[in-house]
Amino acid sequence: MTVGAFEEDICTPIKVSPPPGVGGDSATDGEELFVPPLNFAMVDDGVFRSGFPYSANFSFLRSLGLRSIIYLCPEPYPETNNEFLKVNGIRLFQFNIERCKEPFVNIPEETIREALNM
């Protein structure tokens, strides 16, 4: 099988224009954007996983009706995110796993069990 080479960087962002008749000061004209966090996926019915959520992801997360978030990293959870959780009645469970952002880190089995019980 032969795959042709790209002459441009395949990760270059592209500009998307709104459909005709949509415009004004904002491309969304008051509509809420639902942007999932990086690496977002459903694990099971009502159970999701993702990379770290940012404020741009809050509308999407709110639409899921989350009851809790499991945060694996040892760093303090940012105040902006804590405020989002508080306003939306979402509980935070933090498991301080060192090097949690590195691939192939062995998470202690007891920690996994405890997180799954949450």
Biopython code that builds the backbone (N, CA, C, O; Angstrom):
import numpy as np
from Bio.PDB.StructureBuilder import StructureBuilder

atoms = [
    (1, "MET", "N", (0.834, -1.160, 0.000)),
    (1, "MET", "CA", (0.000, 0.000, 0.000)),
    (1, "MET", "C", (0.889, 1.236, 0.000)),
    (1, "MET", "O", (1.888, 1.285, 0.717)),
    (2, "THR", "N", (0.535, 2.220, -0.790)),
    (2, "THR", "CA", (1.301, 3.452, -0.881)),
    (2, "THR", "C", (0.481, 4.605, -0.327)),
    (2, "THR", "O", (-0.694, 4.773, -0.654)),
    (3, "VAL", "N", (1.113, 5.372, 0.497)),
    (3, "VAL", "CA", (0.467, 6.557, 1.044)),
    (3, "VAL", "C", (1.211, 7.767, 0.527)),
    (3, "VAL", "O", (2.427, 7.867, 0.689)),
    (4, "GLY", "N", (0.483, 8.699, -0.103)),
    (4, "GLY", "CA", (1.107, 9.899, -0.648)),
    (4, "GLY", "C", (1.559, 10.831, 0.454)),
    (4, "GLY", "O", (0.987, 10.848, 1.544)),
    (5, "ALA", "N", (2.572, 11.590, 0.169)),
    (5, "ALA", "CA", (3.102, 12.538, 1.152)),
    (5, "ALA", "C", (2.295, 13.834, 1.129)),
    (5, "ALA", "O", (1.790, 14.248, 0.086)),
    (6, "PHE", "N", (2.185, 14.454, 2.278)),
    (6, "PHE", "CA", (1.523, 15.747, 2.378)),
    (6, "PHE", "C", (2.579, 16.823, 2.231)),
    (6, "PHE", "O", (3.666, 16.719, 2.800)),
    (7, "GLU", "N", (2.264, 17.846, 1.477)),
    (7, "GLU", "CA", (3.202, 18.950, 1.344)),
    (7, "GLU", "C", (3.036, 19.960, 2.467)),
    (7, "GLU", "O", (3.944, 20.747, 2.734)),
    (8, "GLU", "N", (1.872, 19.944, 3.133)),
    (8, "GLU", "CA", (1.628, 20.871, 4.228)),
    (8, "GLU", "C", (1.616, 20.099, 5.542)),
    (8, "GLU", "O", (1.449, 18.880, 5.576)),
    (9, "ASP", "N", (1.796, 20.845, 6.605)),
    (9, "ASP", "CA", (1.697, 20.262, 7.937)),
    (9, "ASP", "C", (0.263, 19.789, 8.152)),
    (9, "ASP", "O", (-0.663, 20.592, 8.042)),
    (10, "ILE", "N", (0.055, 18.515, 8.454)),
    (10, "ILE", "CA", (-1.308, 17.995, 8.596)),
    (10, "ILE", "C", (-1.975, 18.456, 9.882)),
    (10, "ILE", "O", (-3.173, 18.237, 10.059)),
    (11, "CYS", "N", (-1.235, 19.089, 10.785)),
    (11, "CYS", "CA", (-1.822, 19.577, 12.024)),
    (11, "CYS", "C", (-2.119, 21.074, 11.971)),
    (11, "CYS", "O", (-2.452, 21.676, 12.991)),
    (12, "THR", "N", (-2.000, 21.666, 10.807)),
    (12, "THR", "CA", (-2.278, 23.084, 10.684)),
    (12, "THR", "C", (-3.756, 23.345, 10.903)),
    (12, "THR", "O", (-4.595, 22.691, 10.284)),
    (13, "PRO", "N", (-4.097, 24.304, 11.786)),
    (13, "PRO", "CA", (-5.513, 24.585, 12.009)),
    (13, "PRO", "C", (-6.149, 25.179, 10.759)),
    (13, "PRO", "O", (-5.487, 25.864, 9.979)),
    (14, "ILE", "N", (-7.423, 24.913, 10.578)),
    (14, "ILE", "CA", (-8.149, 25.478, 9.455)),
    (14, "ILE", "C", (-9.205, 26.430, 9.995)),
    (14, "ILE", "O", (-9.695, 26.252, 11.110)),
    (15, "LYS", "N", (-9.553, 27.436, 9.209)),
    (15, "LYS", "CA", (-10.576, 28.388, 9.607)),
    (15, "LYS", "C", (-11.905, 27.903, 9.063)),
    (15, "LYS", "O", (-12.032, 27.581, 7.882)),
    (16, "VAL", "N", (-12.896, 27.856, 9.945)),
    (16, "VAL", "CA", (-14.234, 27.426, 9.547)),
    (16, "VAL", "C", (-15.146, 28.629, 9.619)),
    (16, "VAL", "O", (-15.231, 29.288, 10.656)),
    (17, "SER", "N", (-15.830, 28.922, 8.524)),
    (17, "SER", "CA", (-16.756, 30.053, 8.483)),
    (17, "SER", "C", (-18.152, 29.592, 8.867)),
    (17, "SER", "O", (-18.519, 28.446, 8.609)),
    (18, "PRO", "N", (-18.939, 30.478, 9.486)),
    (18, "PRO", "CA", (-20.312, 30.113, 9.814)),
    (18, "PRO", "C", (-21.150, 29.988, 8.555)),
    (18, "PRO", "O", (-20.785, 30.541, 7.518)),
    (19, "PRO", "N", (-22.263, 29.275, 8.624)),
    (19, "PRO", "CA", (-23.137, 29.157, 7.466)),
    (19, "PRO", "C", (-23.692, 30.515, 7.055)),
    (19, "PRO", "O", (-23.715, 31.439, 7.868)),
    (20, "PRO", "N", (-24.143, 30.653, 5.800)),
    (20, "PRO", "CA", (-24.706, 31.927, 5.359)),
    (20, "PRO", "C", (-25.854, 32.353, 6.272)),
    (20, "PRO", "O", (-26.651, 31.526, 6.717)),
    (21, "GLY", "N", (-25.923, 33.645, 6.540)),
    (21, "GLY", "CA", (-26.989, 34.167, 7.376)),
    (21, "GLY", "C", (-26.642, 34.174, 8.851)),
    (21, "GLY", "O", (-27.375, 34.740, 9.661)),
    (22, "VAL", "N", (-25.533, 33.551, 9.206)),
    (22, "VAL", "CA", (-25.089, 33.538, 10.601)),
    (22, "VAL", "C", (-23.871, 34.432, 10.669)),
    (22, "VAL", "O", (-22.966, 34.324, 9.842)),
    (23, "GLY", "N", (-23.845, 35.303, 11.641)),
    (23, "GLY", "CA", (-22.698, 36.208, 11.717)),
    (23, "GLY", "C", (-22.857, 37.150, 12.862)),
    (23, "GLY", "O", (-23.145, 36.743, 13.987)),
    (24, "GLY", "N", (-22.668, 38.417, 12.576)),
    (24, "GLY", "CA", (-22.737, 39.407, 13.631)),
    (24, "GLY", "C", (-21.399, 39.499, 14.334)),
    (24, "GLY", "O", (-20.344, 39.281, 13.737)),
    (25, "ASP", "N", (-21.463, 39.827, 15.624)),
    (25, "ASP", "CA", (-20.231, 39.965, 16.392)),
    (25, "ASP", "C", (-19.598, 38.627, 16.710)),
    (25, "ASP", "O", (-18.396, 38.557, 16.965)),
    (26, "SER", "N", (-20.390, 37.560, 16.699)),
    (26, "SER", "CA", (-19.890, 36.242, 17.075)),
    (26, "SER", "C", (-20.401, 35.201, 16.105)),
    (26, "SER", "O", (-21.541, 35.276, 15.648)),
    (27, "ALA", "N", (-19.568, 34.237, 15.792)),
    (27, "ALA", "CA", (-19.990, 33.167, 14.880)),
    (27, "ALA", "C", (-21.073, 32.311, 15.505)),
    (27, "ALA", "O", (-21.799, 31.609, 14.801)),
    (28, "THR", "N", (-21.185, 32.365, 16.825)),
    (28, "THR", "CA", (-22.192, 31.525, 17.480)),
    (28, "THR", "C", (-23.497, 32.260, 17.728)),
    (28, "THR", "O", (-24.512, 31.623, 18.007)),
    (29, "ASP", "N", (-23.498, 33.591, 17.635)),
    (29, "ASP", "CA", (-24.699, 34.404, 17.861)),
    (29, "ASP", "C", (-25.484, 33.962, 19.089)),
    (29, "ASP", "O", (-26.689, 33.724, 19.006)),
    (30, "GLY", "N", (-24.807, 33.853, 20.225)),
    (30, "GLY", "CA", (-25.484, 33.519, 21.469)),
    (30, "GLY", "C", (-25.632, 32.034, 21.718)),
    (30, "GLY", "O", (-26.057, 31.638, 22.804)),
    (31, "GLU", "N", (-25.297, 31.200, 20.748)),
    (31, "GLU", "CA", (-25.381, 29.760, 20.966)),
    (31, "GLU", "C", (-24.210, 29.311, 21.831)),
    (31, "GLU", "O", (-23.110, 29.855, 21.744)),
    (32, "GLU", "N", (-24.466, 28.317, 22.658)),
    (32, "GLU", "CA", (-23.435, 27.787, 23.524)),
    (32, "GLU", "C", (-22.624, 26.736, 22.761)),
    (32, "GLU", "O", (-23.196, 25.861, 22.110)),
    (33, "LEU", "N", (-21.301, 26.822, 22.840)),
    (33, "LEU", "CA", (-20.442, 25.832, 22.191)),
    (33, "LEU", "C", (-20.197, 24.676, 23.150)),
    (33, "LEU", "O", (-19.940, 24.889, 24.334)),
    (34, "PHE", "N", (-20.276, 23.463, 22.643)),
    (34, "PHE", "CA", (-20.013, 22.272, 23.443)),
    (34, "PHE", "C", (-18.717, 21.645, 22.941)),
    (34, "PHE", "O", (-18.691, 20.962, 21.917)),
    (35, "VAL", "N", (-17.646, 21.894, 23.684)),
    (35, "VAL", "CA", (-16.319, 21.414, 23.306)),
    (35, "VAL", "C", (-15.881, 20.380, 24.331)),
    (35, "VAL", "O", (-15.648, 20.725, 25.489)),
    (36, "PRO", "N", (-15.764, 19.110, 23.926)),
    (36, "PRO", "CA", (-15.319, 18.094, 24.892)),
    (36, "PRO", "C", (-13.842, 18.265, 25.235)),
    (36, "PRO", "O", (-13.070, 18.776, 24.424)),
    (37, "PRO", "N", (-13.449, 17.839, 26.432)),
    (37, "PRO", "CA", (-12.025, 17.862, 26.782)),
    (37, "PRO", "C", (-11.236, 16.922, 25.868)),
    (37, "PRO", "O", (-11.799, 16.013, 25.258)),
    (38, "LEU", "N", (-9.962, 17.150, 25.786)),
    (38, "LEU", "CA", (-9.068, 16.307, 25.007)),
    (38, "LEU", "C", (-9.207, 14.852, 25.451)),
    (38, "LEU", "O", (-9.308, 14.574, 26.646)),
    (39, "ASN", "N", (-9.212, 13.943, 24.514)),
    (39, "ASN", "CA", (-9.290, 12.495, 24.778)),
    (39, "ASN", "C", (-10.583, 12.066, 25.463)),
    (39, "ASN", "O", (-10.600, 11.058, 26.169)),
    (40, "PHE", "N", (-11.662, 12.816, 25.264)),
    (40, "PHE", "CA", (-12.936, 12.471, 25.870)),
    (40, "PHE", "C", (-13.533, 11.232, 25.207)),
    (40, "PHE", "O", (-13.511, 11.099, 23.984)),
    (41, "ALA", "N", (-14.069, 10.324, 26.032)),
    (41, "ALA", "CA", (-14.769, 9.141, 25.521)),
    (41, "ALA", "C", (-15.668, 8.577, 26.615)),
    (41, "ALA", "O", (-15.443, 8.796, 27.805)),
    (42, "MET", "N", (-16.696, 7.842, 26.180)),
    (42, "MET", "CA", (-17.557, 7.152, 27.132)),
    (42, "MET", "C", (-16.926, 5.799, 27.446)),
    (42, "MET", "O", (-16.534, 5.063, 26.540)),
    (43, "VAL", "N", (-16.833, 5.485, 28.715)),
    (43, "VAL", "CA", (-16.294, 4.202, 29.171)),
    (43, "VAL", "C", (-17.426, 3.197, 29.329)),
    (43, "VAL", "O", (-17.311, 2.039, 28.928)),
    (44, "ASP", "N", (-18.514, 3.661, 29.918)),
    (44, "ASP", "CA", (-19.710, 2.851, 30.148)),
    (44, "ASP", "C", (-20.859, 3.841, 30.279)),
    (44, "ASP", "O", (-20.629, 5.050, 30.309)),
    (45, "ASP", "N", (-22.077, 3.355, 30.355)),
    (45, "ASP", "CA", (-23.221, 4.231, 30.476)),
    (45, "ASP", "C", (-23.059, 5.151, 31.685)),
    (45, "ASP", "O", (-23.038, 4.682, 32.823)),
    (46, "GLY", "N", (-22.946, 6.465, 31.443)),
    (46, "GLY", "CA", (-22.797, 7.428, 32.522)),
    (46, "GLY", "C", (-21.398, 7.566, 33.083)),
    (46, "GLY", "O", (-21.191, 8.316, 34.038)),
    (47, "VAL", "N", (-20.420, 6.855, 32.509)),
    (47, "VAL", "CA", (-19.026, 6.924, 32.961)),
    (47, "VAL", "C", (-18.175, 7.385, 31.776)),
    (47, "VAL", "O", (-18.212, 6.797, 30.695)),
    (48, "PHE", "N", (-17.407, 8.456, 32.008)),
    (48, "PHE", "CA", (-16.601, 9.039, 30.933)),
    (48, "PHE", "C", (-15.164, 9.191, 31.399)),
    (48, "PHE", "O", (-14.869, 9.136, 32.593)),
    (49, "ARG", "N", (-14.281, 9.381, 30.437)),
    (49, "ARG", "CA", (-12.884, 9.672, 30.759)),
    (49, "ARG", "C", (-12.400, 10.748, 29.799)),
    (49, "ARG", "O", (-12.917, 10.885, 28.690)),
    (50, "SER", "N", (-11.410, 11.503, 30.233)),
    (50, "SER", "CA", (-10.863, 12.546, 29.369)),
    (50, "SER", "C", (-9.546, 13.035, 29.930)),
    (50, "SER", "O", (-9.112, 12.638, 31.011)),
    (51, "GLY", "N", (-8.928, 13.909, 29.160)),
    (51, "GLY", "CA", (-7.789, 14.650, 29.652)),
    (51, "GLY", "C", (-8.298, 15.752, 30.566)),
    (51, "GLY", "O", (-9.490, 15.816, 30.868)),
    (52, "PHE", "N", (-7.407, 16.609, 31.001)),
    (52, "PHE", "CA", (-7.771, 17.666, 31.940)),
    (52, "PHE", "C", (-8.762, 18.643, 31.301)),
    (52, "PHE", "O", (-8.533, 19.109, 30.185)),
    (53, "PRO", "N", (-9.864, 18.960, 32.000)),
    (53, "PRO", "CA", (-10.837, 19.907, 31.448)),
    (53, "PRO", "C", (-10.440, 21.362, 31.707)),
    (53, "PRO", "O", (-9.914, 21.708, 32.765)),
    (54, "TYR", "N", (-10.708, 22.193, 30.711)),
    (54, "TYR", "CA", (-10.476, 23.636, 30.818)),
    (54, "TYR", "C", (-11.810, 24.359, 30.723)),
    (54, "TYR", "O", (-12.827, 23.734, 30.420)),
    (55, "SER", "N", (-11.826, 25.657, 30.974)),
    (55, "SER", "CA", (-13.080, 26.415, 30.996)),
    (55, "SER", "C", (-13.837, 26.309, 29.672)),
    (55, "SER", "O", (-15.066, 26.374, 29.667)),
    (56, "ALA", "N", (-13.137, 26.150, 28.559)),
    (56, "ALA", "CA", (-13.809, 25.986, 27.262)),
    (56, "ALA", "C", (-14.643, 24.706, 27.228)),
    (56, "ALA", "O", (-15.537, 24.579, 26.391)),
    (57, "ASN", "N", (-14.368, 23.767, 28.111)),
    (57, "ASN", "CA", (-15.084, 22.483, 28.146)),
    (57, "ASN", "C", (-16.261, 22.476, 29.115)),
    (57, "ASN", "O", (-17.020, 21.507, 29.146)),
    (58, "PHE", "N", (-16.429, 23.531, 29.903)),
    (58, "PHE", "CA", (-17.437, 23.523, 30.961)),
    (58, "PHE", "C", (-18.861, 23.334, 30.446)),
    (58, "PHE", "O", (-19.630, 22.587, 31.052)),
    (59, "SER", "N", (-19.234, 23.984, 29.350)),
    (59, "SER", "CA", (-20.601, 23.824, 28.816)),
    (59, "SER", "C", (-20.856, 22.369, 28.432)),
    (59, "SER", "O", (-21.925, 21.822, 28.704)),
    (60, "PHE", "N", (-19.866, 21.754, 27.799)),
    (60, "PHE", "CA", (-20.002, 20.348, 27.411)),
    (60, "PHE", "C", (-20.152, 19.470, 28.649)),
    (60, "PHE", "O", (-21.033, 18.612, 28.704)),
    (61, "LEU", "N", (-19.296, 19.686, 29.636)),
    (61, "LEU", "CA", (-19.349, 18.879, 30.855)),
    (61, "LEU", "C", (-20.671, 19.076, 31.588)),
    (61, "LEU", "O", (-21.232, 18.121, 32.124)),
    (62, "ARG", "N", (-21.167, 20.301, 31.613)),
    (62, "ARG", "CA", (-22.460, 20.583, 32.260)),
    (62, "ARG", "C", (-23.572, 19.775, 31.586)),
    (62, "ARG", "O", (-24.482, 19.290, 32.259)),
    (63, "SER", "N", (-23.501, 19.630, 30.264)),
    (63, "SER", "CA", (-24.545, 18.911, 29.527)),
    (63, "SER", "C", (-24.585, 17.423, 29.869)),
    (63, "SER", "O", (-25.582, 16.758, 29.587)),
    (64, "LEU", "N", (-23.524, 16.889, 30.469)),
    (64, "LEU", "CA", (-23.458, 15.470, 30.811)),
    (64, "LEU", "C", (-24.153, 15.147, 32.127)),
    (64, "LEU", "O", (-24.447, 13.984, 32.405)),
    (65, "GLY", "N", (-24.416, 16.165, 32.935)),
    (65, "GLY", "CA", (-25.041, 15.929, 34.236)),
    (65, "GLY", "C", (-24.130, 15.147, 35.177)),
    (65, "GLY", "O", (-24.583, 14.249, 35.887)),
    (66, "LEU", "N", (-22.856, 15.489, 35.178)),
    (66, "LEU", "CA", (-21.886, 14.779, 36.020)),
    (66, "LEU", "C", (-22.203, 14.935, 37.495)),
    (66, "LEU", "O", (-22.672, 15.984, 37.937)),
    (67, "ARG", "N", (-21.939, 13.872, 38.256)),
    (67, "ARG", "CA", (-22.098, 13.918, 39.712)),
    (67, "ARG", "C", (-20.748, 13.965, 40.407)),
    (67, "ARG", "O", (-20.645, 14.464, 41.527)),
    (68, "SER", "N", (-19.705, 13.448, 39.750)),
    (68, "SER", "CA", (-18.375, 13.453, 40.359)),
    (68, "SER", "C", (-17.309, 13.412, 39.284)),
    (68, "SER", "O", (-17.546, 13.000, 38.149)),
    (69, "ILE", "N", (-16.109, 13.859, 39.689)),
    (69, "ILE", "CA", (-14.924, 13.805, 38.830)),
    (69, "ILE", "C", (-13.817, 13.158, 39.637)),
    (69, "ILE", "O", (-13.610, 13.488, 40.804)),
    (70, "ILE", "N", (-13.115, 12.243, 39.014)),
    (70, "ILE", "CA", (-11.946, 11.616, 39.632)),
    (70, "ILE", "C", (-10.719, 12.248, 38.993)),
    (70, "ILE", "O", (-10.522, 12.150, 37.782)),
    (71, "TYR", "N", (-9.900, 12.891, 39.803)),
    (71, "TYR", "CA", (-8.708, 13.606, 39.365)),
    (71, "TYR", "C", (-7.498, 12.838, 39.876)),
    (71, "TYR", "O", (-7.330, 12.665, 41.083)),
    (72, "LEU", "N", (-6.662, 12.381, 38.961)),
    (72, "LEU", "CA", (-5.562, 11.492, 39.336)),
    (72, "LEU", "C", (-4.261, 12.205, 39.702)),
    (72, "LEU", "O", (-3.399, 11.607, 40.346)),
    (73, "CYS", "N", (-4.103, 13.452, 39.311)),
    (73, "CYS", "CA", (-2.826, 14.153, 39.478)),
    (73, "CYS", "C", (-2.623, 14.714, 40.880)),
    (73, "CYS", "O", (-3.593, 15.007, 41.580)),
    (74, "PRO", "N", (-1.358, 14.866, 41.296)),
    (74, "PRO", "CA", (-1.072, 15.384, 42.637)),
    (74, "PRO", "C", (-1.193, 16.905, 42.733)),
    (74, "PRO", "O", (-1.316, 17.435, 43.838)),
    (75, "GLU", "N", (-1.162, 17.617, 41.609)),
    (75, "GLU", "CA", (-1.248, 19.071, 41.632)),
    (75, "GLU", "C", (-2.627, 19.514, 42.130)),
    (75, "GLU", "O", (-3.628, 18.839, 41.890)),
    (76, "PRO", "N", (-2.668, 20.649, 42.820)),
    (76, "PRO", "CA", (-3.966, 21.157, 43.284)),
    (76, "PRO", "C", (-4.897, 21.406, 42.096)),
    (76, "PRO", "O", (-4.461, 21.852, 41.035)),
    (77, "TYR", "N", (-6.172, 21.114, 42.288)),
    (77, "TYR", "CA", (-7.170, 21.346, 41.252)),
    (77, "TYR", "C", (-7.378, 22.855, 41.145)),
    (77, "TYR", "O", (-7.576, 23.508, 42.169)),
    (78, "PRO", "N", (-7.339, 23.432, 39.941)),
    (78, "PRO", "CA", (-7.423, 24.894, 39.786)),
    (78, "PRO", "C", (-8.717, 25.477, 40.355)),
    (78, "PRO", "O", (-9.770, 24.840, 40.308)),
    (79, "GLU", "N", (-8.626, 26.688, 40.890)),
    (79, "GLU", "CA", (-9.769, 27.348, 41.508)),
    (79, "GLU", "C", (-10.929, 27.535, 40.524)),
    (79, "GLU", "O", (-12.087, 27.374, 40.907)),
    (80, "THR", "N", (-10.638, 27.870, 39.272)),
    (80, "THR", "CA", (-11.700, 28.034, 38.266)),
    (80, "THR", "C", (-12.482, 26.739, 38.112)),
    (80, "THR", "O", (-13.710, 26.758, 38.035)),
    (81, "ASN", "N", (-11.782, 25.624, 38.067)),
    (81, "ASN", "CA", (-12.441, 24.326, 37.941)),
    (81, "ASN", "C", (-13.214, 23.981, 39.210)),
    (81, "ASN", "O", (-14.318, 23.440, 39.137)),
    (82, "ASN", "N", (-12.639, 24.291, 40.371)),
    (82, "ASN", "CA", (-13.341, 24.051, 41.639)),
    (82, "ASN", "C", (-14.644, 24.830, 41.699)),
    (82, "ASN", "O", (-15.658, 24.318, 42.173)),
    (83, "GLU", "N", (-14.619, 26.064, 41.222)),
    (83, "GLU", "CA", (-15.829, 26.891, 41.217)),
    (83, "GLU", "C", (-16.884, 26.280, 40.293)),
    (83, "GLU", "O", (-18.067, 26.257, 40.631)),
    (84, "PHE", "N", (-16.457, 25.786, 39.125)),
    (84, "PHE", "CA", (-17.380, 25.113, 38.211)),
    (84, "PHE", "C", (-18.027, 23.908, 38.895)),
    (84, "PHE", "O", (-19.234, 23.699, 38.778)),
    (85, "LEU", "N", (-17.230, 23.126, 39.601)),
    (85, "LEU", "CA", (-17.752, 21.956, 40.303)),
    (85, "LEU", "C", (-18.764, 22.378, 41.367)),
    (85, "LEU", "O", (-19.835, 21.783, 41.483)),
    (86, "LYS", "N", (-18.422, 23.396, 42.136)),
    (86, "LYS", "CA", (-19.295, 23.859, 43.213)),
    (86, "LYS", "C", (-20.640, 24.338, 42.661)),
    (86, "LYS", "O", (-21.691, 23.952, 43.172)),
    (87, "VAL", "N", (-20.612, 25.168, 41.632)),
    (87, "VAL", "CA", (-21.835, 25.721, 41.037)),
    (87, "VAL", "C", (-22.724, 24.616, 40.467)),
    (87, "VAL", "O", (-23.949, 24.735, 40.468)),
    (88, "ASN", "N", (-22.098, 23.541, 39.981)),
    (88, "ASN", "CA", (-22.852, 22.475, 39.326)),
    (88, "ASN", "C", (-23.077, 21.246, 40.204)),
    (88, "ASN", "O", (-23.570, 20.224, 39.727)),
    (89, "GLY", "N", (-22.718, 21.340, 41.485)),
    (89, "GLY", "CA", (-22.958, 20.235, 42.415)),
    (89, "GLY", "C", (-22.190, 18.967, 42.073)),
    (89, "GLY", "O", (-22.693, 17.859, 42.259)),
    (90, "ILE", "N", (-20.968, 19.134, 41.571)),
    (90, "ILE", "CA", (-20.127, 17.987, 41.187)),
    (90, "ILE", "C", (-19.067, 17.786, 42.265)),
    (90, "ILE", "O", (-18.394, 18.737, 42.663)),
    (91, "ARG", "N", (-18.920, 16.555, 42.732)),
    (91, "ARG", "CA", (-17.906, 16.230, 43.750)),
    (91, "ARG", "C", (-16.579, 15.885, 43.075)),
    (91, "ARG", "O", (-16.550, 15.287, 41.999)),
    (92, "LEU", "N", (-15.491, 16.270, 43.722)),
    (92, "LEU", "CA", (-14.144, 15.980, 43.236)),
    (92, "LEU", "C", (-13.493, 14.952, 44.152)),
    (92, "LEU", "O", (-13.469, 15.119, 45.371)),
    (93, "PHE", "N", (-12.966, 13.888, 43.552)),
    (93, "PHE", "CA", (-12.188, 12.881, 44.276)),
    (93, "PHE", "C", (-10.789, 12.903, 43.680)),
    (93, "PHE", "O", (-10.611, 12.616, 42.496)),
    (94, "GLN", "N", (-9.797, 13.242, 44.496)),
    (94, "GLN", "CA", (-8.425, 13.363, 44.002)),
    (94, "GLN", "C", (-7.566, 12.214, 44.510)),
    (94, "GLN", "O", (-7.549, 11.908, 45.702)),
    (95, "PHE", "N", (-6.855, 11.586, 43.581)),
    (95, "PHE", "CA", (-5.910, 10.514, 43.887)),
    (95, "PHE", "C", (-4.542, 11.000, 43.422)),
    (95, "PHE", "O", (-4.290, 11.102, 42.221)),
    (96, "ASN", "N", (-3.678, 11.292, 44.351)),
    (96, "ASN", "CA", (-2.383, 11.917, 44.047)),
    (96, "ASN", "C", (-1.396, 10.924, 43.458)),
    (96, "ASN", "O", (-0.522, 10.408, 44.154)),
    (97, "ILE", "N", (-1.546, 10.667, 42.178)),
    (97, "ILE", "CA", (-0.659, 9.723, 41.503)),
    (97, "ILE", "C", (0.469, 10.497, 40.833)),
    (97, "ILE", "O", (0.231, 11.292, 39.924)),
    (98, "GLU", "N", (1.683, 10.262, 41.281)),
    (98, "GLU", "CA", (2.850, 10.924, 40.698)),
    (98, "GLU", "C", (3.008, 10.500, 39.241)),
    (98, "GLU", "O", (2.714, 9.361, 38.877)),
    (99, "ARG", "N", (3.469, 11.416, 38.430)),
    (99, "ARG", "CA", (3.733, 11.181, 36.999)),
    (99, "ARG", "C", (2.483, 10.678, 36.271)),
    (99, "ARG", "O", (2.592, 9.895, 35.326)),
    (100, "CYS", "N", (1.310, 11.117, 36.698)),
    (100, "CYS", "CA", (0.062, 10.615, 36.111)),
    (100, "CYS", "C", (-0.091, 11.005, 34.649)),
    (100, "CYS", "O", (-0.903, 10.412, 33.940)),
    (101, "LYS", "N", (0.671, 11.991, 34.183)),
    (101, "LYS", "CA", (0.544, 12.439, 32.794)),
    (101, "LYS", "C", (1.479, 11.683, 31.852)),
    (101, "LYS", "O", (1.399, 11.843, 30.634)),
    (102, "GLU", "N", (2.351, 10.873, 32.407)),
    (102, "GLU", "CA", (3.289, 10.121, 31.575)),
    (102, "GLU", "C", (2.644, 8.820, 31.113)),
    (102, "GLU", "O", (1.887, 8.196, 31.856)),
    (103, "PRO", "N", (2.950, 8.413, 29.873)),
    (103, "PRO", "CA", (2.366, 7.150, 29.402)),
    (103, "PRO", "C", (2.957, 5.951, 30.141)),
    (103, "PRO", "O", (4.112, 5.965, 30.568)),
    (104, "PHE", "N", (2.150, 4.942, 30.273)),
    (104, "PHE", "CA", (2.562, 3.655, 30.838)),
    (104, "PHE", "C", (2.997, 3.714, 32.294)),
    (104, "PHE", "O", (3.840, 2.926, 32.724)),
    (105, "VAL", "N", (2.431, 4.640, 33.054)),
    (105, "VAL", "CA", (2.716, 4.704, 34.489)),
    (105, "VAL", "C", (1.867, 3.635, 35.163)),
    (105, "VAL", "O", (0.666, 3.536, 34.912)),
    (106, "ASN", "N", (2.493, 2.844, 36.013)),
    (106, "ASN", "CA", (1.760, 1.813, 36.743)),
    (106, "ASN", "C", (1.068, 2.440, 37.944)),
    (106, "ASN", "O", (1.715, 2.904, 38.883)),
    (107, "ILE", "N", (-0.242, 2.444, 37.895)),
    (107, "ILE", "CA", (-1.026, 2.972, 39.009)),
    (107, "ILE", "C", (-1.234, 1.838, 39.998)),
    (107, "ILE", "O", (-1.623, 0.742, 39.594)),
    (108, "PRO", "N", (-0.988, 2.067, 41.273)),
    (108, "PRO", "CA", (-1.174, 1.000, 42.254)),
    (108, "PRO", "C", (-2.592, 0.424, 42.194)),
    (108, "PRO", "O", (-3.570, 1.165, 42.101)),
    (109, "GLU", "N", (-2.688, -0.897, 42.247)),
    (109, "GLU", "CA", (-3.973, -1.585, 42.127)),
    (109, "GLU", "C", (-4.983, -1.117, 43.179)),
    (109, "GLU", "O", (-6.170, -0.984, 42.882)),
    (110, "GLU", "N", (-4.519, -0.868, 44.396)),
    (110, "GLU", "CA", (-5.411, -0.411, 45.454)),
    (110, "GLU", "C", (-6.009, 0.960, 45.111)),
    (110, "GLU", "O", (-7.177, 1.218, 45.405)),
    (111, "THR", "N", (-5.216, 1.833, 44.496)),
    (111, "THR", "CA", (-5.704, 3.150, 44.082)),
    (111, "THR", "C", (-6.774, 3.015, 43.004)),
    (111, "THR", "O", (-7.775, 3.732, 43.025)),
    (112, "ILE", "N", (-6.566, 2.108, 42.075)),
    (112, "ILE", "CA", (-7.553, 1.867, 41.013)),
    (112, "ILE", "C", (-8.853, 1.378, 41.613)),
    (112, "ILE", "O", (-9.928, 1.844, 41.236)),
    (113, "ARG", "N", (-8.765, 0.442, 42.545)),
    (113, "ARG", "CA", (-9.985, -0.070, 43.208)),
    (113, "ARG", "C", (-10.748, 1.034, 43.934)),
    (113, "ARG", "O", (-11.972, 1.134, 43.849)),
    (114, "GLU", "N", (-9.983, 1.858, 44.651)),
    (114, "GLU", "CA", (-10.599, 2.944, 45.402)),
    (114, "GLU", "C", (-11.283, 3.939, 44.465)),
    (114, "GLU", "O", (-12.392, 4.395, 44.746)),
    (115, "ALA", "N", (-10.628, 4.276, 43.357)),
    (115, "ALA", "CA", (-11.204, 5.196, 42.382)),
    (115, "ALA", "C", (-12.469, 4.615, 41.756)),
    (115, "ALA", "O", (-13.459, 5.324, 41.577)),
    (116, "LEU", "N", (-12.437, 3.338, 41.428)),
    (116, "LEU", "CA", (-13.612, 2.692, 40.824)),
    (116, "LEU", "C", (-14.782, 2.617, 41.807)),
    (116, "LEU", "O", (-15.942, 2.676, 41.398)),
    (117, "ASN", "N", (-14.485, 2.490, 43.084)),
    (117, "ASN", "CA", (-15.551, 2.473, 44.086)),
    (117, "ASN", "C", (-16.238, 3.823, 44.227)),
    (117, "ASN", "O", (-17.390, 3.893, 44.656)),
    (118, "MET", "N", (-15.540, 4.893, 43.868)),
    (118, "MET", "CA", (-16.135, 6.225, 43.946)),
    (118, "MET", "C", (-17.279, 6.313, 42.960)),
    (118, "MET", "O", (-17.926, 7.355, 42.858)),
]
sb = StructureBuilder()
sb.init_structure("model")
sb.init_model(0)
sb.init_chain("A")
sb.init_seg("    ")
for serial, (resi, resn, name, xyz) in enumerate(atoms, 1):
    if name == "N":
        sb.init_residue(resn, " ", resi, " ")
    sb.init_atom(name, np.array(xyz, "f"), 0.0, 1.0, " ", f" {name:<3s}", serial, name[0])
structure = sb.get_structure()
